[in-house]
Amino acid sequence: MKKEIFREYDIRGIVGKDFDMADVETLGQGYGTYLHQHGGGRAVIGRDCRLSSPDVRDALVKGLIRAGVHVTDVGTCPTPVFYFALHHLKADGGLMITASHNPPEYNGFKVSLGPDTIFGEEIQNFRRLLEGGDFTTGKGAVETYDIITPYSDYIVKNVSISRPIKVAVDAGNGTGGVVAGPILKRLGCDPVELFFEMDGTFPNHEPDPTVPANMKTLAETVLKHGLELGIGFDGDADRIGVVDEKGRIIYGDMLMVIFSREILKDNPGATIIGEVKSSHNMYDDIRNHGGNPIMWRTGHSLIKQKLKDEKGLLAGEMSGHIFFADRYFGY
């Protein structure tokens, strides 16, 4: 694997150019070794809907089993559902196969130790372990597990709405539709579904809701059907974009204003984490509603860690990463 694909928050590159399936097997065995070094032996894996993801999954499992890891495969799912699986199954760690919103030829891995994603220097430590090649061997095993049902049950149990919301959802041919549509229906809504068919070529638009052009169809749909809201997901559904009833984009800091006001009603004085790109209006609004706003460095792993360190109840970025810790796990 090329050194350059080990980035600040994940491992990501072009399949067949930056890494091949033999590299993935090595990564799997290396991760198993890494897990054993930290006292664990049970890993969860999930994947997005990219065309290469099934092959990457197979190669990864081979390497993990060779390292003596017991693997629980939760299948094709959004990245937040994979994170839920780490908590729900009390796993020692795991790998999510995804390249988020990147073009179809890309793939990669989000690497977790326990319930937390590793980042920064720890990803480089993992890279050095792989380069060293001194791996654990053993006899592992793999099982499959339906994580969608317990995840959906958890959300429905912990979310209530006073009336059905008229909403459209654009899954961008990624994995978001796997859970978004069914959950909204269980909550009493009848969502207008756009591009719910999982297709790793992303034929309708790039699955990146921070780009206004990618929100155009969603905004038009909201206006056409007289809806109240439109929600767009990125490829692995860990980021959102939102449009209001007039088709106007509600950016990440304004979403944080909306969410923080609700959280502060029940949790006065709560700490809420933002990033340096967010507007001063957001921080002022949090403060004016009785919250304790903290500005932090950009980067979802950095923001998540700060949320945990400060025992905050909400964090978010302009990119559409939103982390709830009031009734959820803060990822």
C-alpha positions in Angstrom: 0.0 0.0 0.0 1.2 3.5 -0.8 2.2 5.5 2.2 0.2 8.5 1.0 -3.2 6.7 1.4 -2.7 6.6 5.2 -4.4 10.0 5.9 -5.3 12.0 9.0 -8.6 10.2 9.6 -8.7 7.1 7.4 -7.0 5.0 4.7 -8.3 5.9 1.3 -7.0 5.4 -2.3 -7.7 4.1 -5.8 -8.3 0.3 -6.0 -5.8 -1.3 -8.3 -3.5 1.7 -8.3 -2.8 2.6 -4.7 -3.6 -0.8 -3.3 -4.8 -4.3 -4.5 -6.5 -7.2 -2.8 -3.1 -8.7 -1.6 -2.5 -5.5 0.2 -6.0 -5.7 1.8 -5.2 -9.2 3.0 -2.0 -7.9 4.6 -4.0 -5.0 6.1 -6.4 -7.5 7.6 -3.7 -9.6 9.2 -2.0 -6.5 10.3 -5.1 -5.1 11.9 -5.6 -8.5 13.7 -2.1 -8.2 15.0 -2.8 -4.6 16.1 -6.0 -5.7 17.8 -4.2 -8.5 19.7 -1.5 -6.1 20.8 -4.3 -4.1 22.5 -5.8 -7.1 24.2 -8.6 -7.8 21.7 -9.6 -10.5 19.3 -13.2 -9.6 18.1 -13.7 -7.3 15.2 -16.7 -5.9 13.4 -16.5 -5.1 9.6 -19.0 -3.3 7.5 -18.9 -1.9 3.9 -20.4 0.7 1.7 -22.0 0.0 -1.7 -18.9 0.6 -3.9 -18.4 -1.9 -6.7 -15.1 -3.0 -5.2 -16.4 -3.3 -1.6 -17.4 -7.0 -1.8 -13.9 -8.0 -3.1 -12.3 -5.8 -0.4 -14.4 -7.5 2.2 -13.4 -11.0 1.1 -9.7 -10.1 1.2 -10.0 -8.3 4.5 -11.7 -11.3 6.1 -9.0 -13.6 4.9 -6.3 -11.5 6.6 -8.3 -11.1 9.8 -9.0 -14.8 10.1 -5.3 -15.6 9.4 -4.5 -13.4 12.4 -6.9 -15.4 14.6 -9.6 -12.7 14.8 -13.3 -13.6 15.3 -15.0 -11.4 12.7 -18.6 -10.2 12.8 -19.7 -9.0 9.3 -22.6 -6.6 9.5 -22.8 -6.3 5.7 -23.6 -3.3 3.6 -24.6 -0.4 5.9 -24.1 3.3 6.6 -20.9 4.1 8.5 -22.9 5.3 11.6 -24.6 1.9 11.7 -21.2 0.3 11.7 -20.2 2.6 14.7 -23.5 1.5 16.4 -22.4 -2.1 15.9 -19.2 -1.5 17.8 -21.2 -0.4 20.8 -24.0 -2.9 20.4 -21.8 -5.9 20.0 -19.1 -4.6 22.5 -16.5 -5.3 19.9 -12.8 -4.9 20.5 -12.6 -2.9 17.2 -13.4 -2.9 13.6 -13.0 -1.7 10.1 -15.5 0.1 7.8 -14.8 -0.3 4.1 -15.7 3.0 2.5 -14.4 5.9 0.6 -17.2 8.3 1.6 -18.1 10.6 -1.3 -15.0 9.9 -3.4 -15.4 8.8 -7.1 -16.3 5.2 -7.8 -12.7 4.0 -8.3 -11.8 4.8 -4.7 -12.1 2.7 -1.6 -10.7 2.6 1.8 -11.0 1.9 5.5 -12.1 3.7 8.7 -10.2 2.0 11.5 -11.6 1.6 15.0 -10.1 0.4 18.3 -12.8 -0.3 20.7 -15.7 2.1 19.9 -13.3 4.9 18.9 -11.9 5.7 15.4 -8.1 6.0 15.3 -6.6 9.0 13.6 -3.5 11.1 13.3 -0.3 9.6 14.6 -2.1 6.4 15.5 -2.9 5.7 11.9 0.8 6.2 11.1 1.7 3.8 13.9 -0.7 1.3 12.3 1.0 1.9 8.9 4.4 1.2 10.4 3.1 -2.1 11.9 2.0 -3.1 8.4 5.3 -2.2 6.9 7.1 -4.2 9.6 5.3 -7.4 8.6 5.6 -9.1 12.0 2.1 -10.4 12.2 0.2 -12.7 14.5 -1.1 -16.0 13.1 -4.0 -18.0 14.4 -7.3 -19.6 13.6 -10.1 -17.0 13.3 -13.7 -17.3 12.2 -16.4 -15.1 10.5 -20.1 -14.8 11.2 -22.7 -12.4 9.7 -25.0 -10.3 11.8 -28.1 -8.2 11.0 -27.3 -4.8 12.6 -30.0 -2.8 10.7 -32.8 -4.1 12.9 -31.3 -3.3 16.3 -30.1 0.1 15.0 -33.5 1.0 13.7 -35.2 -0.2 16.9 -32.9 2.0 18.9 -33.6 5.1 16.9 -37.3 4.6 16.8 -37.4 4.0 20.6 -35.4 7.2 21.3 -36.9 9.6 18.8 -40.4 10.9 18.9 -42.1 13.4 16.6 -45.4 15.2 17.4 -46.8 14.7 13.9 -45.7 13.3 10.5 -43.1 15.4 8.7 -43.4 16.0 5.0 -39.9 15.2 3.9 -37.8 14.1 0.9 -34.6 12.1 1.3 -31.8 11.9 -1.3 -29.6 8.9 -0.6 -27.3 9.7 -3.5 -27.3 6.0 -4.5 -25.3 5.3 -1.3 -26.2 3.4 1.8 -28.3 6.0 3.5 -31.6 4.7 2.1 -31.1 1.3 3.9 -32.2 2.9 7.1 -33.5 6.4 6.5 -36.7 5.4 4.6 -37.8 2.5 6.9 -37.1 4.5 10.1 -39.0 7.6 8.8 -41.9 5.3 7.9 -41.9 3.7 11.4 -42.1 7.2 12.8 -45.2 7.9 10.8 -43.8 9.8 7.9 -44.2 9.1 4.2 -40.8 10.3 2.7 -40.3 11.1 -0.9 -37.3 8.8 -1.8 -34.7 10.0 -4.2 -31.9 7.7 -5.5 -32.3 5.0 -2.9 -31.1 2.3 -5.2 -27.5 1.5 -4.1 -25.2 1.9 -7.1 -21.5 2.2 -6.6 -21.2 4.1 -9.9 -23.2 7.0 -8.3 -25.0 7.7 -11.6 -27.2 10.6 -10.6 -24.8 12.9 -8.8 -21.7 12.8 -6.6 -22.8 11.7 -3.1 -21.6 14.9 -1.4 -24.3 17.1 0.1 -21.9 19.9 0.8 -21.8 20.7 -2.9 -24.9 22.8 -3.8 -25.2 21.3 -7.3 -25.7 17.9 -5.7 -28.7 19.2 -3.7 -30.5 20.6 -6.7 -32.8 17.7 -7.3 -33.6 17.5 -3.6 -34.5 21.2 -3.5 -36.7 20.9 -6.6 -38.5 17.9 -5.1 -39.2 19.8 -1.9 -40.7 22.7 -3.9 -42.6 20.5 -6.3 -44.4 18.4 -3.5 -44.8 21.3 -1.0 -42.6 19.5 1.6 -41.2 20.9 4.8 -37.7 19.5 4.6 -35.2 17.8 2.4 -32.3 15.6 3.7 -29.3 14.5 1.6 -26.7 12.0 2.5 -23.1 11.4 1.4 -22.0 8.0 0.1 -21.6 6.3 3.5 -24.3 8.4 5.2 -22.2 9.9 7.9 -22.8 13.4 6.7 -26.0 15.3 5.9 -27.1 18.2 3.9 -30.5 19.9 4.5 -32.8 22.2 2.5 -35.8 24.0 4.0 -39.3 24.3 2.7 -38.2 26.9 0.2 -35.4 24.7 -1.1 -32.7 26.8 0.6 -29.6 25.0 1.9 -29.3 25.0 5.7 -25.6 24.9 6.4 -23.9 22.9 9.1 -23.6 25.7 11.7 -27.2 26.6 11.3 -28.2 23.0 11.8 -26.1 23.1 15.0 -28.2 26.1 16.1 -31.4 24.2 15.6 -30.2 21.1 17.3 -28.5 22.9 20.2 -31.6 24.9 21.1 -33.5 21.6 21.5 -30.8 19.9 23.5 -30.4 23.0 25.8 -34.1 22.9 26.7 -33.6 19.7 28.6 -29.9 20.1 29.4 -29.1 23.8 30.4 -25.5 24.6 30.5 -24.5 21.7 28.2 -21.2 21.8 26.4 -21.5 22.0 22.6 -18.5 21.7 20.3 -18.1 23.5 17.0 -15.3 24.0 14.6 -13.3 27.0 13.4 -15.2 27.3 10.1 -18.5 27.8 11.9 -20.0 31.3 12.2 -19.8 33.4 15.3 -23.6 33.5 15.1 -23.6 29.8 16.0 -21.5 30.3 19.1 -23.4 33.4 20.2 -26.7 31.6 19.8 -25.5 28.6 21.9 -24.3 30.9 24.6 -27.5 33.0 24.5 -29.6 29.8 25.0 -27.6 28.8 28.1 -25.0 26.5 26.5 -21.3 26.3 26.8 -19.9 26.6 23.3 -16.3 25.4 22.5 -14.6 26.1 19.2 -12.3 23.3 18.1 -10.1 22.2 15.2 -11.7 21.0 12.0 -11.8 17.2 11.5 -14.4 14.7 12.5 -12.1 12.5 14.6 -10.8 15.6 16.4 -14.3 16.9 17.0 -15.5 13.5 18.3 -12.6 13.2 20.7 -13.1 16.7 22.0 -16.8 16.0 22.5 -15.8 12.9 24.6 -13.1 14.7 26.5 -15.4 17.6 27.5 -18.4 15.4 28.2 -20.4 17.5 25.7 -23.8 16.6 24.3 -23.5 17.8 20.7 -20.8 18.5 18.2 -20.8 19.3 14.5 -18.9 20.5 11.5 -19.7 22.6 8.4 -19.2 19.4 6.4 -22.4 17.9 7.8 -20.8 15.6 10.4 -23.2 15.9 13.4 -22.5 14.1 16.7 -25.2 13.6 19.3 -24.3 12.5 22.8 -27.5 13.5 24.6 -29.4 10.3 23.9 -26.8 8.7 21.6 -23.1 7.6 21.6 -21.5 10.8 20.4 -20.2 9.5 17.1 
